[in-house]
Amino acid sequence: MYFFTYTCARALSKKAIAQMTAYEFAGMMILANVAAEPIVDKVVIKSVYGSGLLIFFMFLTSRLALFNKLTPIMEHTPLVLINKGKLEMKNLKYLGLSLNQFMGLLRQQGYDKIDKLDIVIMEPQGNISIFPKAENKPIELKDINIKPLKSDFSIPLIMDGKIIKTNLKHVNKTEEWLKTELVNQGIVDYKREIAMVEMDASSNIIVFRK
């Protein structure tokens, strides 16, 4: 029953709880109750049918929410909290959000003064989108004609002594190429000698030994 409930939960949503819509959260709560029924009445089949029906209704609801006319009914709509540098107190009260809490959300995004902001929107998922005034926007490298450095993002190719084939394919490399690179660094048995191997943006191999 545990694995069946786990599968149902994965089918319902891939979002974190804070990102769920109202109907998704309700579906997860009901699923928990339905899945617990066999513990009380020992009838597993009722729980299976109930979970299947719940998934169907959740799927149907999520599809209906895609229609613009039904979106305001099925989901929360964005609310403007600051408009052209002025607080929308009516919307703050509607959300039950105090000024102290709101200022805390702004500080988390790196803003401490309302008069620097043009528009602030509370998104349906509960996050806030902040658009500063034109004169307060961060300077980008292209604004001062500076060419950015190449990204230093690295991707793991071996973890716990196992080659990650999907990542190798993603960087257009083969296992033979990887093994040759390791031999060049004096590694004969990567399964026993290596904890992790990464490849940086310049295709350099970085080895972390055990």
N, C-alpha and C positions, 0 to 999 in steps of 0.2 A: 504493500500500500504506500510505503514511503517513496519508492521509486516512481510509482504512478503519479503521486502528488507532485513530486519534483518535476516530472515531465510536463504536467499541466501548468505548473507555475512558470516554467520556461516558455510555454506556448502563449501564456497570457500577456507577458510583458518582459522586455529586456531592459527596462528603465529602472533607475534607482527609485526608492520610495518617494523622495522629494520631487522627482520629475513626473510622477504619475498623474494622470487626469483623475477626476472624481470617479468616473465609471471604472477605471482600471483599479483604483484603490479599493472600491467597493467589491469588485470581482475577486481580489486577493483575499479580502476579509471573509467573503462567503465561501471561497474555496477552502480556507482553513477550517471553517465549521463543518463543511461537507466531508472533508477528508478525515475529520475526527469521529464521525458517526460510527464506523466499525469498532472503535474502541468501546463504545457504549452498548450498541445493540448487536454487535458481532455479525452484521449483515454487510458484507463487502460490496455486493453487486449494486446496492442502492447508492453507495458512495461513488462507484464507477460511473453509473448512469448520470448521477447528479453533476459530477465533475465534467463529463462530456457535454451535457446540456449547457453548463455554465460557460465552457469554452466557446460553444457555438454562439451564445448570446453576446459574449465579449467580442468575438470576431465580427458579428453583425453590427454591434454598436460602433466599433472602431471604423468600419466601412461607412456607416451613416455619418460619422463625424467628419468625413472628408468632404461632404457637400457643404458649400459655404452657407447655405440657408439654415442648416442644422447646427453649424459650429457653435453659435452663441448658446444653444440649448444644451448641447452635449459637453462642451468644454468652457472653461473660463476664457474671457476675452482680455486682450491687453488693456491696461489702464495707465493713463498718463498721470504721473505724480509731480512732475515739474514741467511746465510749459513756458518756454521763452524766459527762463530764469525765475519763474514765479511758482510757488507751491500750490498744488491743487488739493486743498484741505479736505474738500468733499470726498475725493477718491481715497485719501489716506484714512479717513474715518470709515469709509465703506469697507476697506480692507482690515480695519481694526489695528492699524499700524500707528504707533505713537511716533512723535517727532524724534524722540531719543532712539528708538529702534531704527527709524529710517536713516538717521544720520550715521548710525553704526553700519548700515548696509553700504552707504556711500563711502565711508572711511575704508571699508574692506576693499573697495575698488580704487582706492588711492585719491579720493576727493574729499576735502574737508570744508569746502565753501560752496553754498548753493548758488551764489551769484556767478560762479564760473561755468555753470551748466546751462545748456540750452534746453534739452529735453531729457527726461528720465521716464522710462516705461517699466511697469511691472508686467512681466511676461506671464502667459498662462501656466508655465511650469513653476512659477514662484521666483525666478531669477529677475534681476533688474538689468536693463540695458541703459547705458549712460552715453549721452552725446554732448560733449562739452561745446562751449561757444567757440567760434572759429579762431579767435585770438588765443584760446587756451588749449587748443589741440596740440598733442605731442608732435615735435618735429620729426619727420621721416628723413632717412638718408638721401632719398631722391630729391628732397627739397633743397639740400645744400650740395647736390652733385657729388655725393660720395658713393662709390661702388661698394656694395655690401660684400663681406667676406663669405666664402662658401660655407654652407651649413655644416656644423660639426656633429650632426646626428649620426649615431652608430646603431648597428643592427646586430643582434646576437646570432651567431652561426652554430655554436656548440654550447650546450648547457648541461651540466652534470654528466659530462662525458658522452652526450648524445648529439648527433648532427641534426640540426633543424632544417629539414629538406625544403619546407615551404619558404623559409627565408633565403635559402640558397637560390631557389628558383626566382625569387623576387629580385635578387641582385644579379641575375643572369650568370651565375657561377655553378660549377659542378663539384661533386664530392672529390673527384680526382684533383681538381685545382686546389681545393682546400687542403687536402692531405699533402700535396706537394709543398704548399706554403708552410705547413707545420713542420715538415721534414727540413725545410730550409732554416727553420728556427731551432732545429735540434730536437724535435719532438718525434719519437718513434711510435709510442703507444698512446694516442690521445685519450683513449677511454680511461686509462689509469693515471695519466699525468696532468690532465686538464680539467679545471672546474668550469671555465667559460672562455669562449673566443668571440670577439666582436670585430666587425669591419666598419671603419669610419667612412666618411663621405669621400675620402681620397683613395678608397679601396685598400687602405693599410690594415693589416691584421694585428689585433691587440689580443695578447694571450694572458690569461689568468690561470696560473698553475695551482694545483691542490696543495 
